């Protein structure tokens, strides 16, 4: 009879314990005490405003030499979710197959754009408890919010790196939700002062609500006025945007479309901020910054009527823009002159919307990736760049 060494006996014993432990950890038999009333199905739906990327951290492609906090697109990602719930060191990230540690591993169980056909999705949502992952007896389950991230990631194409289609709906949602609430960048405030001043046909002071805000720090008084009629304000605002676009396509041929100054004094003493309710609103503000549409000095006097206009005739003669007002780490140059401004506080991020650094990074990624934002508002008329980082001086170029 062969003798078995003590070392081999110990090794065989430990191996048996290990196998038993793993079997218990991944055992998927029904256990009524654990799964009674458990429903793992996903009750959500496709939502493009849920940012869903594979990695939890994606760096803005044209980040600073030493990336700043506003360059890090840091949101909870699919890999982190799978690692926490499925690919721990003692499960599918360790000795148990299949592996779920890398993008390539996970994509073996994913059909891009089709969650229903993806084994990964079925594992985490099935109510067949013998197939469920993580095992229902483990006491761990993928949360509804994490399931929404995985669902939208697969639906959006299950890409390893996000692109403009991932950035855009989230960026627009952040800007709209952060900046349009209350008396800020919404259609009601944009058109309220116009109606009260008599610039909106058929509207008068009685159709608006007006109040004053006193800054507790500076004691500065801001008067706000909102138009409550949704149909009227939408129609009026669209007409205004159409006239601005018409005027700037050819300022000579369309001189009659030059808009009357409609922001602050002298036409109105009330705050009349440009709206950010929709994607079109935001693109409009990027292409025709408020400083162009509401210059503080007279830009043109009609020789026939002597009517004074405060609207600049060059749509590129602006030293400010949406991105500058959101990201405090960059400076902007006037696209026409190429001269950089000296300061930037990112006032919209702090004063208006309270936008977070990771959201600023995402907005910046969207801004430079979106083909509907003309290159002239990204890199200037020569392509040399009009945004640069304040600290390093690095210019953002293609």
C-alpha positions as CSV (number, residue, x, y, z in Angstrom):
1,X,0.0,0.0,0.0
2,X,1.4,3.5,-1.1
3,X,2.2,5.8,1.7
4,X,0.8,9.4,1.3
5,X,3.0,12.1,2.7
6,X,1.6,14.4,5.4
7,X,2.2,17.4,3.0
8,X,0.1,15.8,0.3
9,X,-2.7,15.0,2.8
10,X,-2.8,18.6,4.0
11,X,-2.8,19.8,0.4
12,X,-5.7,17.6,-0.6
13,X,-7.6,18.6,2.5
14,X,-7.2,22.3,1.8
15,X,-8.1,21.8,-1.8
16,X,-11.3,20.1,-0.7
17,X,-12.2,22.9,1.6
18,X,-11.6,25.5,-1.1
19,X,-13.8,23.6,-3.6
20,X,-16.5,23.3,-1.0
21,X,-16.3,27.0,-0.1
22,X,-16.6,28.1,-3.7
23,X,-19.5,25.7,-4.3
24,X,-21.3,27.2,-1.3
25,X,-20.6,30.7,-2.5
26,X,-22.0,30.1,-6.0
27,X,-24.7,27.7,-5.1
28,X,-27.9,28.8,-6.8
29,X,-30.5,26.4,-5.4
30,X,-33.9,27.8,-4.4
31,X,-34.0,28.8,-0.7
32,X,-37.5,30.0,0.2
33,X,-36.3,31.8,3.3
34,X,-34.0,33.9,1.2
35,X,-35.9,34.5,-2.0
36,X,-39.4,34.7,-0.8
37,X,-41.0,37.7,-2.6
38,X,-37.7,38.5,-4.4
39,X,-38.1,40.2,-7.8
40,X,-34.9,40.9,-9.7
41,X,-36.6,42.2,-12.9
42,X,-35.7,45.6,-14.2
43,X,-38.6,48.0,-14.0
44,X,-36.9,51.0,-15.6
45,X,-36.6,52.0,-19.2
46,X,-34.2,53.4,-21.7
47,X,-33.0,56.8,-20.4
48,X,-30.3,58.6,-22.4
49,X,-29.8,61.1,-19.5
50,X,-28.4,58.2,-17.4
51,X,-24.6,58.5,-18.1
52,X,-23.6,54.9,-18.8
53,X,-19.9,54.2,-19.6
54,X,-17.8,51.1,-19.1
55,X,-15.1,52.7,-17.0
56,X,-15.9,54.8,-14.0
57,X,-13.3,57.3,-15.0
58,X,-12.7,58.7,-18.5
59,X,-10.3,61.6,-19.1
60,X,-11.4,64.5,-21.3
61,X,-9.6,63.8,-24.6
62,X,-7.8,67.1,-24.7
63,X,-7.1,67.5,-21.0
64,X,-4.5,69.8,-19.5
65,X,-0.8,68.7,-19.3
66,X,-1.5,67.8,-15.7
67,X,-5.3,67.0,-15.9
68,X,-7.3,69.1,-13.5
69,X,-10.4,68.1,-11.6
70,X,-12.6,69.5,-14.4
71,X,-11.0,67.0,-16.8
72,X,-12.0,63.8,-15.1
73,X,-15.3,62.4,-16.3
74,X,-15.8,60.4,-13.1
75,X,-19.2,58.5,-12.9
76,X,-20.0,55.1,-11.7
77,X,-19.3,52.7,-14.6
78,X,-20.2,49.1,-15.6
79,X,-16.8,47.6,-14.8
80,X,-17.1,48.9,-11.2
81,X,-20.6,47.5,-10.8
82,X,-19.6,44.0,-12.2
83,X,-16.4,44.0,-10.1
84,X,-18.3,44.7,-6.9
85,X,-21.2,42.4,-7.4
86,X,-19.8,39.6,-9.6
87,X,-16.1,39.7,-10.1
88,X,-14.8,39.8,-6.6
89,X,-11.5,38.1,-5.8
90,X,-13.1,34.9,-4.6
91,X,-15.7,34.7,-7.5
92,X,-15.6,35.7,-11.2
93,X,-12.6,37.9,-10.6
94,X,-10.7,35.0,-9.1
95,X,-10.8,31.2,-9.4
96,X,-14.3,30.9,-10.7
97,X,-15.1,30.8,-14.4
98,X,-16.2,32.6,-16.5
99,X,-14.1,35.7,-15.8
100,X,-15.7,39.2,-15.7
101,X,-12.7,41.4,-15.1
102,X,-12.0,43.0,-18.4
103,X,-14.0,44.7,-21.2
104,X,-13.2,41.7,-23.5
105,X,-14.4,39.2,-20.8
106,X,-17.7,41.0,-20.3
107,X,-18.3,41.5,-24.0
108,X,-18.5,37.7,-24.4
109,X,-21.8,38.0,-22.7
110,X,-23.1,41.2,-24.2
111,X,-24.9,41.8,-27.5
112,X,-24.4,45.5,-28.2
113,X,-27.6,47.6,-28.4
114,X,-29.7,44.6,-27.4
115,X,-30.0,44.0,-23.6
116,X,-32.7,41.4,-24.0
117,X,-30.3,39.2,-26.0
118,X,-27.3,39.8,-23.7
119,X,-26.6,36.9,-21.3
120,X,-25.1,39.4,-18.8
121,X,-28.4,41.3,-18.6
122,X,-30.4,38.1,-18.3
123,X,-28.1,36.9,-15.4
124,X,-28.7,40.1,-13.3
125,X,-32.4,40.4,-14.0
126,X,-33.7,36.8,-14.2
127,X,-36.1,35.4,-11.6
128,X,-34.9,31.9,-12.4
129,X,-32.8,31.7,-9.2
130,X,-30.7,28.9,-10.5
131,X,-29.4,31.2,-13.2
132,X,-29.2,34.4,-11.3
133,X,-26.0,36.3,-10.9
134,X,-25.0,37.2,-8.2
135,X,-26.5,34.0,-6.6
136,X,-29.6,34.9,-4.6
137,X,-28.2,33.1,-1.6
138,X,-25.2,35.4,-1.5
139,X,-27.2,38.3,-0.1
140,X,-25.9,40.6,-2.9
141,X,-27.9,41.9,-5.8
142,X,-27.3,44.6,-8.4
143,X,-29.2,47.7,-7.3
144,X,-31.9,49.3,-9.6
145,X,-29.7,52.3,-10.3
146,X,-26.8,50.1,-11.3
147,X,-29.1,48.0,-13.5
148,X,-30.1,51.2,-15.2
149,X,-26.5,52.0,-16.0
150,X,-25.8,48.5,-17.4
151,X,-29.1,48.6,-19.4
152,X,-28.4,51.9,-21.0
153,X,-24.7,51.1,-21.6
154,X,-25.7,48.0,-23.6
155,X,-28.5,49.9,-25.4
156,X,-26.1,52.7,-26.3
157,X,-23.8,50.2,-28.0
158,X,-21.7,48.7,-25.1
159,X,-18.7,50.8,-26.1
160,X,-15.4,50.6,-24.2
161,X,-15.0,54.4,-24.5
162,X,-18.0,56.9,-24.5
163,X,-18.6,59.2,-27.4
164,X,-20.8,62.2,-28.3
165,X,-23.9,60.1,-28.3
166,X,-23.2,59.3,-24.6
167,X,-22.1,62.8,-23.7
168,X,-24.8,64.9,-25.4
169,X,-28.1,63.9,-23.7
170,X,-26.4,63.9,-20.3
171,X,-24.7,67.3,-20.8
172,X,-28.0,68.9,-22.0
173,X,-29.8,67.4,-19.1
174,X,-27.2,68.8,-16.6
175,X,-27.3,72.3,-18.1
176,X,-31.1,72.4,-18.3
177,X,-31.8,71.0,-14.9
178,X,-29.0,73.0,-13.3
179,X,-29.6,76.4,-14.9
180,X,-33.3,76.7,-15.8
181,X,-34.9,76.3,-12.4
182,X,-36.5,79.2,-10.5
183,X,-35.8,82.5,-12.1
184,X,-32.8,81.6,-14.0
185,X,-32.1,80.6,-17.6
186,X,-35.6,79.6,-18.7
187,X,-38.1,80.7,-21.2
188,X,-40.4,82.4,-18.6
189,X,-37.6,84.7,-17.4
190,X,-36.3,85.2,-21.0
191,X,-39.6,86.6,-22.2
192,X,-41.1,88.1,-19.0
193,X,-39.5,91.5,-19.2
194,X,-40.2,91.7,-22.9
195,X,-43.9,91.2,-22.3
196,X,-43.9,93.7,-19.4
197,X,-42.2,96.3,-21.5
198,X,-44.8,95.9,-24.3
199,X,-42.4,94.2,-26.8
200,X,-44.7,91.1,-27.0
201,X,-47.9,92.0,-28.9
202,X,-51.0,91.5,-26.8
203,X,-49.1,91.1,-23.6
204,X,-48.8,93.6,-20.7
205,X,-47.7,93.9,-17.1
206,X,-50.7,92.0,-15.9
207,X,-49.6,88.9,-17.8
208,X,-46.3,88.7,-15.9
209,X,-45.0,88.2,-12.4
210,X,-42.2,90.5,-11.2
211,X,-40.1,90.5,-8.0
212,X,-36.8,91.6,-6.7
213,X,-33.9,89.6,-5.3
214,X,-31.4,91.3,-2.9
215,X,-28.0,89.6,-2.8
216,X,-27.2,88.9,0.9
217,X,-23.5,89.5,0.3
218,X,-23.3,92.4,-2.1
219,X,-26.8,93.9,-1.4
220,X,-27.2,94.2,-5.2
221,X,-30.8,94.2,-6.4
222,X,-31.9,92.1,-9.4
223,X,-35.4,92.4,-10.7
224,X,-36.9,89.3,-12.2
225,X,-40.0,89.1,-14.4
226,X,-41.6,85.9,-15.8
227,X,-44.3,85.4,-18.4
228,X,-46.7,82.7,-17.4
229,X,-48.3,82.0,-20.8
230,X,-46.3,79.0,-22.1
231,X,-47.7,79.1,-25.6
232,X,-47.0,82.8,-26.0
233,X,-43.5,82.8,-24.5
234,X,-42.5,79.8,-26.7
235,X,-43.7,81.5,-29.9
236,X,-42.1,84.8,-29.0
237,X,-38.8,83.2,-28.1
238,X,-38.7,81.2,-31.3
239,X,-39.4,84.4,-33.3
240,X,-36.5,86.1,-31.6
241,X,-34.1,83.2,-32.3
242,X,-35.2,83.1,-35.9
243,X,-34.5,86.8,-36.3
244,X,-31.1,86.6,-34.8
245,X,-30.1,83.7,-37.0
246,X,-31.5,85.5,-40.1
247,X,-29.6,88.7,-39.3
248,X,-26.3,87.0,-38.8
249,X,-26.5,84.9,-42.0
250,X,-26.1,88.3,-43.9
251,X,-26.1,91.4,-41.8
252,X,-26.4,93.7,-44.8
253,X,-29.1,91.9,-46.7
254,X,-31.0,91.1,-43.5
255,X,-30.4,94.4,-41.7
256,X,-34.1,94.7,-40.9
257,X,-33.8,91.6,-38.8
258,X,-31.3,93.2,-36.4
259,X,-33.0,92.5,-33.0
260,X,-33.7,95.3,-30.6
261,X,-31.7,95.1,-27.5
262,X,-33.7,92.9,-25.1
263,X,-31.5,92.3,-22.2
264,X,-31.1,94.6,-19.1
265,X,-31.1,98.3,-19.6
266,X,-32.0,100.4,-21.6
267,X,-35.0,98.4,-22.9
268,X,-35.7,96.6,-19.7
269,X,-34.4,96.9,-16.1
270,X,-35.4,93.3,-15.4
271,X,-33.0,90.3,-15.8
272,X,-33.7,88.7,-19.2
273,X,-31.4,85.7,-19.4
274,X,-31.1,83.5,-22.4
275,X,-32.9,80.2,-21.9
276,X,-31.3,76.7,-21.7
277,X,-34.5,74.7,-21.7
278,X,-33.7,72.7,-24.9
279,X,-30.8,71.6,-27.0
280,X,-31.7,74.2,-29.6
281,X,-31.6,76.9,-26.8
282,X,-28.1,75.8,-25.8
283,X,-26.8,75.7,-29.4
284,X,-28.3,79.1,-30.0
285,X,-26.4,80.6,-27.0
286,X,-23.2,79.0,-28.1
287,X,-23.4,80.3,-31.7
288,X,-24.7,83.8,-30.7
289,X,-23.5,84.6,-27.2
290,X,-25.5,87.0,-25.1
291,X,-22.7,89.6,-25.4
292,X,-23.3,89.8,-29.1
293,X,-27.1,90.0,-28.8
294,X,-27.0,92.5,-26.0
295,X,-24.0,94.7,-26.0
296,X,-23.8,97.2,-23.3
297,X,-23.0,100.1,-25.7
298,X,-24.7,101.3,-28.8
299,X,-23.4,99.3,-31.8
300,X,-25.4,100.8,-34.6
301,X,-27.7,103.7,-35.3
302,X,-30.1,103.5,-38.2
303,X,-29.4,106.5,-40.4
304,X,-33.0,106.7,-41.6
305,X,-34.8,106.3,-38.3
306,X,-32.1,107.2,-35.8
307,X,-33.1,104.1,-33.9
308,X,-30.2,102.8,-31.7
309,X,-29.2,99.1,-31.6
310,X,-27.1,97.4,-29.0
311,X,-26.6,94.3,-31.1
312,X,-23.1,93.7,-32.5
313,X,-22.9,93.1,-36.3
314,X,-20.1,90.4,-36.1
315,X,-21.3,87.1,-34.7
316,X,-17.8,86.1,-33.9
317,X,-16.8,89.3,-32.0
318,X,-17.2,87.8,-28.5
319,X,-14.8,87.3,-25.6
320,X,-17.1,85.0,-23.7
321,X,-19.2,81.9,-24.3
322,X,-21.0,79.0,-22.6
323,X,-18.0,76.8,-21.9
324,X,-16.1,79.7,-20.4
325,X,-18.9,80.4,-18.0
326,X,-19.0,76.7,-16.9
327,X,-15.3,75.7,-16.7
328,X,-13.2,78.0,-14.4
329,X,-9.9,76.3,-15.4
330,X,-9.9,77.7,-19.0
331,X,-9.6,81.1,-20.6
332,X,-11.2,82.0,-23.9
333,X,-10.0,84.1,-26.9
334,X,-12.2,86.2,-29.1
335,X,-12.6,84.1,-32.2
336,X,-12.3,87.2,-34.4
337,X,-9.3,88.9,-32.8
338,X,-7.6,85.9,-31.1
339,X,-7.0,87.9,-28.0
340,X,-7.5,85.9,-24.7
341,X,-9.4,87.2,-21.8
342,X,-7.4,87.4,-18.5
343,X,-9.9,86.0,-16.0
344,X,-12.6,83.4,-15.7
345,X,-14.6,82.4,-12.6
346,X,-16.8,79.7,-14.2
347,X,-19.7,81.7,-12.8
348,X,-22.5,79.5,-14.2
349,X,-21.1,76.4,-12.5
350,X,-21.0,78.2,-9.1
351,X,-23.6,81.0,-9.2
352,X,-26.3,79.5,-11.3
353,X,-26.3,75.8,-11.6
354,X,-24.0,74.4,-9.0
355,X,-22.5,72.1,-11.6
356,X,-20.0,69.5,-10.2
357,X,-16.4,69.1,-11.5
358,X,-17.2,65.6,-13.1
359,X,-20.2,67.2,-14.8
360,X,-18.1,70.0,-16.1
361,X,-15.7,67.5,-17.6
362,X,-18.6,65.7,-19.3
363,X,-20.0,68.9,-20.7
364,X,-16.6,69.9,-22.0
365,X,-16.2,66.4,-23.6
366,X,-19.6,66.9,-25.3
367,X,-18.8,70.5,-26.4
368,X,-15.7,69.5,-28.3
369,X,-17.2,66.2,-29.7
370,X,-20.6,67.6,-30.9
371,X,-20.5,68.2,-34.7
372,X,-23.4,70.6,-34.3
373,X,-21.2,73.0,-32.5
374,X,-19.1,74.7,-35.3
375,X,-15.4,74.4,-35.1
376,X,-15.1,78.2,-35.0
377,X,-16.5,78.1,-31.5
378,X,-14.0,75.4,-30.5
379,X,-10.8,76.3,-32.3
380,X,-11.3,79.8,-33.8
381,X,-11.2,81.0,-37.4
382,X,-7.7,79.6,-38.0
383,X,-8.0,76.4,-36.1
384,X,-5.2,77.4,-33.7
385,X,-7.6,77.2,-30.7
386,X,-9.6,79.7,-28.6
387,X,-9.5,77.9,-25.2
388,X,-6.5,77.4,-23.1
389,X,-5.8,76.2,-19.6
390,X,-5.1,79.0,-17.1
391,X,-2.3,77.3,-15.2
392,X,-0.3,75.5,-17.9
393,X,-1.3,77.7,-20.9
394,X,-2.0,74.6,-23.0
395,X,-4.3,75.5,-25.9
396,X,-7.1,73.1,-26.8
397,X,-6.7,72.1,-30.4
398,X,-8.0,69.2,-32.6
